[in-house]
């Protein structure tokens, strides 16, 4: 993101605010140029929020998936099949909602993809 006042880069303090109580009262965004002094949410600031980053337009069709992407998709679907098969064997399917099943599949997939 860029500063809405001067156009230079800004600090994104949102993660620090969540992790460190000392940052709790800091602005979400602040200009890296101390001379500018812009901070998000500052009533003295003439601009309320930083300008959004403009991404370049994609002029070509997306590239075909790589062989690694294909393998990861296959691994994810295999992880889903394994979780569902185990839940069905143990007659536990009715005890879990979709989000819980998705979490189980994701956990298995992550562990298997790192092995």
Residue frames relative to the residue before (quaternion, step in Angstrom):
aa qw qx qy qz dx dy dz
X 1.0000 0.0000 0.0000 0.0000 0.00 0.00 0.00
X 0.2686 -0.7508 0.5835 0.1535 3.49 -1.25 0.48
X 0.6005 -0.5712 0.4286 0.3597 3.53 -1.22 0.59
X 0.4477 -0.7010 0.4933 0.2546 3.55 -0.93 0.93
X 0.6690 0.4996 -0.3014 0.4605 3.58 1.17 -0.48
X 0.8456 0.1653 -0.0537 0.5048 3.61 0.68 -1.09
X 0.4888 -0.7002 0.4092 0.3215 3.61 1.25 -0.19
X 0.5347 0.6086 -0.4193 0.4098 3.59 1.26 0.11
X 0.6976 -0.4677 0.3377 0.4249 3.58 -1.32 0.15
X 0.2347 -0.7614 0.5881 0.1393 3.56 -1.21 0.55
X 0.4787 -0.6140 0.5411 0.3180 3.54 -1.33 0.42
X 0.2162 -0.7343 0.6272 0.1440 3.58 -1.05 0.77
X 0.1087 -0.8499 0.5155 0.0096 3.58 -0.18 1.31
X 0.3834 0.7676 -0.4664 0.2150 3.63 1.21 -0.01
X 0.6650 0.4930 -0.3145 0.4646 3.62 0.90 -0.83
X 0.6426 0.5201 -0.3217 0.4616 3.58 0.94 -0.88
X 0.6401 0.5410 -0.3249 0.4382 3.59 1.00 -0.83
X 0.6757 0.4833 -0.2928 0.4734 3.57 1.04 -0.73
X 0.7547 0.4319 -0.2069 0.4483 3.59 0.98 -0.89
X 0.7992 0.2490 -0.1004 0.5377 3.60 1.05 -0.69
X 0.4150 -0.7378 0.4731 0.2442 3.62 -0.50 1.15
X 0.5922 0.5838 -0.3704 0.4138 3.61 1.11 -0.55
X 0.6942 0.4567 -0.2603 0.4917 3.59 1.20 -0.52
X 0.3574 0.7927 -0.4540 0.1942 3.61 1.28 -0.14
X 0.7656 0.3705 -0.2040 0.4847 3.62 0.93 -0.83
X 0.4511 0.6933 -0.4536 0.3318 3.60 1.26 0.02
X 0.5695 -0.5696 0.4646 0.3680 3.54 -1.26 0.45
X 0.5798 -0.5787 0.4341 0.3748 3.58 -1.14 0.59
X 0.7909 0.0831 -0.0074 0.6062 3.56 1.00 -0.91
X 0.0318 0.7822 -0.6215 0.0306 3.57 -1.08 0.74
X 0.5317 -0.6335 0.4621 0.3201 3.55 -1.05 0.83
X 0.4599 -0.6850 0.4945 0.2733 3.57 -0.99 0.84
X 0.6293 0.5009 -0.3282 0.4953 3.59 1.24 -0.40
X 0.3474 -0.7752 0.4912 0.1927 3.57 -0.30 1.26
X 0.5972 0.5711 -0.3646 0.4293 3.60 1.12 -0.58
X 0.6336 0.5109 -0.3225 0.4832 3.58 1.12 -0.64
X 0.1418 -0.8597 0.4762 0.1186 3.56 0.88 -1.00
X 0.3902 0.7342 -0.4856 0.2700 3.62 1.20 0.17
X 0.0139 0.7687 -0.6391 0.0200 3.58 -1.09 0.83
X 0.4845 -0.6498 0.4918 0.3181 3.57 -1.00 0.78
X 0.8080 0.2709 -0.2124 0.4782 3.54 -1.08 0.77
X 0.5124 0.6314 -0.4291 0.3932 3.61 1.26 0.05
X 0.3864 -0.7456 0.4842 0.2457 3.64 -0.51 1.11
X 0.6349 0.5286 -0.3385 0.4505 3.61 1.16 -0.46
X 0.5789 0.5863 -0.3697 0.4294 3.55 1.25 -0.34
X 0.4359 -0.7225 0.4651 0.2678 3.63 -0.78 0.92
X 0.7372 0.3347 -0.2013 0.5513 3.57 1.21 -0.36
X 0.4268 -0.7627 0.4342 0.2180 3.59 -0.79 1.00
X 0.8254 0.0403 0.0175 0.5629 3.62 0.93 -0.71
X 0.5596 -0.6034 0.4351 0.3654 3.58 -1.11 0.52
X 0.5493 -0.6055 0.4593 0.3475 3.53 -1.17 0.58
X 0.5056 -0.6493 0.4761 0.3101 3.56 -1.10 0.67
X 0.5173 -0.6099 0.4973 0.3362 3.53 -1.22 0.50
X 0.2837 -0.7418 0.5826 0.1727 3.54 -0.94 0.89
X 0.2436 -0.7837 0.5581 0.1224 3.55 -0.63 1.14
X 0.5146 -0.6377 0.4596 0.3424 3.59 -1.00 0.67
X 0.5286 -0.6279 0.4688 0.3264 3.54 -1.11 0.69
X 0.3878 -0.6912 0.5577 0.2466 3.55 -1.09 0.75
X 0.2228 -0.8269 0.5075 0.0947 3.54 -0.55 1.17
X 0.7559 0.3194 -0.2050 0.5334 3.58 1.18 -0.27
X 0.6407 -0.5150 0.4002 0.4052 3.51 -1.29 0.34
X 0.5884 -0.5763 0.4128 0.3889 3.59 -1.08 0.59
X 0.5408 -0.6272 0.4565 0.3252 3.53 -1.10 0.74
X 0.5804 -0.5649 0.4516 0.3742 3.53 -1.20 0.53
X 0.5836 -0.5906 0.4060 0.3820 3.59 -1.05 0.64
X 0.4841 -0.6568 0.4934 0.3015 3.53 -1.08 0.76
X 0.6489 -0.5021 0.3788 0.4281 3.55 -1.25 0.27
X 0.6081 0.5444 -0.3565 0.4547 3.61 1.10 -0.64
X 0.6323 0.5241 -0.3318 0.4642 3.59 0.98 -0.84
X 0.6468 0.5250 -0.3122 0.4567 3.55 0.94 -0.89
X 0.6624 0.4978 -0.3003 0.4724 3.59 0.96 -0.87
X 0.6481 0.5140 -0.3233 0.4597 3.60 1.00 -0.77
X 0.6338 0.5110 -0.3346 0.4746 3.59 1.00 -0.76
X 0.6519 0.5071 -0.3144 0.4680 3.58 0.94 -0.85
X 0.6495 0.5144 -0.3117 0.4652 3.58 1.00 -0.83
X 0.6416 0.5190 -0.3231 0.4632 3.59 0.99 -0.81
X 0.6832 0.4769 -0.2919 0.4696 3.58 0.88 -0.94
X 0.6224 0.5154 -0.3419 0.4797 3.60 1.06 -0.66
X 0.6228 0.5255 -0.3371 0.4714 3.60 1.04 -0.74
X 0.6306 0.5229 -0.3243 0.4731 3.58 1.01 -0.79
X 0.6513 0.5165 -0.3116 0.4603 3.57 0.91 -0.92
X 0.6676 0.5084 -0.3039 0.4510 3.60 0.93 -0.88
X 0.6567 0.4994 -0.3151 0.4690 3.59 0.93 -0.89
X 0.6831 0.4856 -0.2964 0.4579 3.59 0.84 -0.96
X 0.6367 0.5249 -0.3340 0.4555 3.61 0.97 -0.80
X 0.6617 0.4987 -0.3082 0.4674 3.59 0.94 -0.87
X 0.6595 0.5003 -0.3143 0.4647 3.60 0.92 -0.85
X 0.6581 0.4988 -0.3103 0.4710 3.59 1.01 -0.76
X 0.6365 0.5280 -0.3273 0.4572 3.61 0.97 -0.83
X 0.7426 0.3939 -0.2069 0.5006 3.55 0.96 -0.89
X 0.3812 -0.7492 0.4536 0.2960 3.60 1.35 0.03
X 0.4190 0.7172 -0.4394 0.3422 3.54 0.98 0.99
X 0.3879 0.7615 -0.4624 0.2363 3.59 1.27 -0.14
X 0.6935 0.4967 -0.2842 0.4377 3.60 0.87 -0.88
X 0.6337 0.5590 -0.3287 0.4218 3.59 1.20 -0.40
X 0.7456 0.3766 -0.2012 0.5117 3.61 1.20 -0.41
X 0.3706 -0.6931 0.5744 0.2288 3.55 -1.08 0.85
X 0.7228 -0.4617 0.3119 0.4088 3.55 -1.31 0.30
X 0.6607 0.5094 -0.3270 0.4439 3.60 0.95 -0.80
X 0.6398 0.5088 -0.3310 0.4715 3.61 1.05 -0.67
X 0.6391 0.5078 -0.3192 0.4814 3.58 1.02 -0.79
X 0.6379 0.5221 -0.3237 0.4643 3.60 0.97 -0.84
X 0.6438 0.5135 -0.3235 0.4661 3.60 1.01 -0.75
X 0.6386 0.5146 -0.3283 0.4687 3.58 1.00 -0.78
X 0.6573 0.5074 -0.3070 0.4651 3.56 0.94 -0.92
X 0.6600 0.5105 -0.3111 0.4550 3.59 0.90 -0.91
X 0.6443 0.5227 -0.3240 0.4546 3.59 0.95 -0.85
X 0.6669 0.4885 -0.2952 0.4791 3.56 0.91 -0.91
X 0.6493 0.5253 -0.3146 0.4510 3.58 0.92 -0.91
X 0.6659 0.4993 -0.3153 0.4560 3.60 0.85 -0.92
X 0.6614 0.5020 -0.3117 0.4620 3.57 0.89 -0.90
X 0.6939 0.4726 -0.2824 0.4642 3.58 0.91 -0.88
X 0.6668 0.5116 -0.3161 0.4401 3.62 0.99 -0.73
X 0.6755 0.4778 -0.2975 0.4764 3.58 1.19 -0.45
X 0.5696 0.6184 -0.3797 0.3860 3.58 1.22 -0.34
